[in-house]
């Protein structure tokens, strides 16, 4: 939670005991602590053709009876075999684990993180939560081996293209910053349109539909939320999934996630 959303939780929603992790998600991720992803995000990846490796950590007999589509099965006792079967590009390989046992999922996540796989996540709630959302399952259709080709997340653009758009300001594109007012005051890209994500539902009509909207935030998550909102409204839109580092002179460095 950012300082901005902490304030919204208190002032708008009335929560009293609100805290935020100042160092942010990248620092949390680097420490090896569990990182969760929601069933909605996995469904988004599956529907949009995103690249990911889905690992069912349960025992094989149980896993084959009911599992999520495109899962491979490596019980938690076979993490060494899983590590050997994974692609060599450890930084870009997106892995999502699920299990009926949270401790086993955390063990798998931590083990692979120690072995250099930075882009690992635990499916929050596992198979039970996936089913609770009404999403489909399969039986006896576990993948026999891992096949993975990295692709950027659906709807994203690369840092190099984003930098070029910022520099050249093409007439058919508009850069949208969805960070909070407090963040923008400290640092911003000159010439961008500012609409904080928590007001976008009310202000989306301020944006032109004859230009492609290029969205960024601080770390990519709010930009993806904006992408989903504006795509539903019929906009041509992409977003940057990157962490930003800002310099005192207002310049930036975006590091792709």
N, C-alpha and C positions, 0 to 999 in steps of 0.2 A: 504494500500500500504506500502511495506517495504522500508527501505532506498535503497536497491538494485534496486527495481523496479522504485523507484523515479528517481534514476540516469539513468536507462535505458530509461525512458520516456523523460528525458531531452537530453541525449547524443545520443540516437539512433533515437528517433522519433521526436525530435525537439521541444517538449513542453517547454514553458518558465515559466509558473506559476504552479509549481509542489510542493505539500506539502504532507507530510505523517503523519499519526497519530502514534506517537511514542509508546504510551501505548499498541497499538495493539488490535486485534479483541476480545480477551478474556475480556479485560477491558471494551471495548465498550458494549459487551454483558451483562456484569454484571451490567451496569448502567441502563438497561431497555430501552435504545434507540432502535428504530426499526432495525430489522435485516432482510435483504432481502435474498431470494434465487431465483435462475433463473429457468425458465421453463425447461431448459435442465437438471437440477439436479432432479427435480420432475419426469421427463420422465425416467431418469436413475434409480431412485428408483423403479418406477413402472415396468420398463422392467426387472430389476434384482431381483425383489421380496424383495426389502428393506422394512423395517417397518416404517410406518408413519401414522399419522391421518390427513386427508385432510378435512378442515372445510370451507364450503361455507357459507359466512356470509350474503348473500343476503336474501331478503324475500322469503318465501317458494315458492310462485306461480312463481316467476321469476326463482328461482334456479332449479325447477323441469323441466322447459322448455328446459334448456340447462345447462349442468354442466360437470365437469371433472369426469372421472371414479373414483369410490371408494370414492367419497366425501360424508360426512355427512352434514346435513344442520342445523346450529344453527344461526339464525339471530342475529345481534349484540345486540338486545334487550334481548337476552336469554343467556347471557354469564354466568349467575349464574347456569343455567341448564347445560350448557356445562362443567363448572368446576366440577359439581357433577357427570357427566357421564365419565369423564376422568379417566384413570388408576391411581392408588395410587403412582406408582413409578414416582415421578415428575422429577427426574434428567435424566431419560433415555427415557422418552416419547417424541418422535419427532412429533411436531405439525406444520402443514403448513396451514396458513390462506389465503383465497383469497376473494376479493370483488371488486365491481365496484367503491368503494369509499375508497380512500387511508386512510382517517381519521378514518373510521370504522375499517379497518384492523389494523391500529396502535393502536387503542383503545383496540381491542381484544388481540393483542400481549402484550401490556403493562399490561392489567388486569391479564392475565394468568401468566405473568412474576412475578408480585407482589405476586401472589398466589403460587409461587415456581416452576413453570414450566419453567426451564431454556432453554429448547431445542425447542423454538418456533421460527418460521420464517414466513415472509410475502412473498407470491408469487409475484415477481416483475412484475407489469403490469397486474396482475389478469388474468381473463378469456380471455380478449382481446389479451394480449400478448401470452398466450398459443395458441390461435387460429392462431395468426399471424405467429407462428412457424410451422404451418401446423399440429399440434397435434390434435388428435380426441377428440370429446365431445360426451356426451350421453344425453338422455332425459328420464325423468320419471324413473330413475334408482338410485336415491339417496339411500345410505345405511340407513337402519332403526335404527341401533345402532352402537356404537363404539365397535369394537373388535380389540385389539392390543396386540401383543406379541413382545417384544423388540428383535431385532436381530442386530448384528453389521452391519455396512454398507457393501454392497457387495464389496469383494476384500480386506477387512481389516483383520488384525490379532490383537489379544489381546496384551496388554502391557506385560503380563507375558511371553508370547511366544517370543515376541521381545527381552525382557531382556535375556531370555535363549539363544537365537541365538547369541546375542552380546557376552555373556559370554563364550559359548561353541564353537562358530565358526564352525558349521558343514560344512563339505566339499561340500555339495550339495546346499549351500545357499550363497548369496552375499548381503551384506548390502550396499545400495546406498543412499547417502546423496545428496539431490537436493537443498540445501540452497546455498546462494550466497557465493562468496569467502570471502567477508568481515565478514560474520557470521562464516564461518568455521575457519578463523584465530583466532577468539576469543574462540571458543570451538568446539570440534568435538569428535566423538567416534573413538578411535584408530582402524585402520584396515579397515575402510569403504572406499568405492570408492566415489569420489566426482565428480559429474557432475551437475552444476547449471541448474535449470529447463529451463532457457532461452536458453541454448545451447544443450538441450537434443535432439531436433529435428535433430541436425546436428551430434551428437556424439553417438547416441543410439547403433550404430554398434560396439562400443568399448566393449559392455557388452556381456558376454558369454551366449549362449542359452542352455547350458547343466547344468545351475544352476537356482534355483528359486531366483528371485530378490526380496529383501525386502527393501522397500523404506520408508524413513522418511524425514521430513523437520522440521520446527519449530512449526507449528500448524496444520498440516494435509492437508491444501488446496493444496499446491504445490505437496505434495506426491500423492494426488489423480489425479492431472494433469499428473504426471509421470506415474501413473498406467494406465491411459487411453491411453497415447502415446505408452507405451511399450506393453500393451495388444493388441493393433492394429497391432503391429509388430510381434506378435506371441510368446511373452515371457511368461513364467510362472512367475507370479508376484503377490505380495500382498503389501499392504501399511499400515502404522501405522497412524491412525487418532487420534493424541494426541498432547497436548501442552507440550513443553519441558521446564524444568527449569534446568539451567546449574550451576554447582558449580565451584569454583576457581580451583580445582584440575582436572577439565575435566570430572568429573563424572556428571551424569544427573538423573533427575527424569521425567518420562513421565506420563502425566495425561490424561487418555483416555477421549475423547470428546463424 
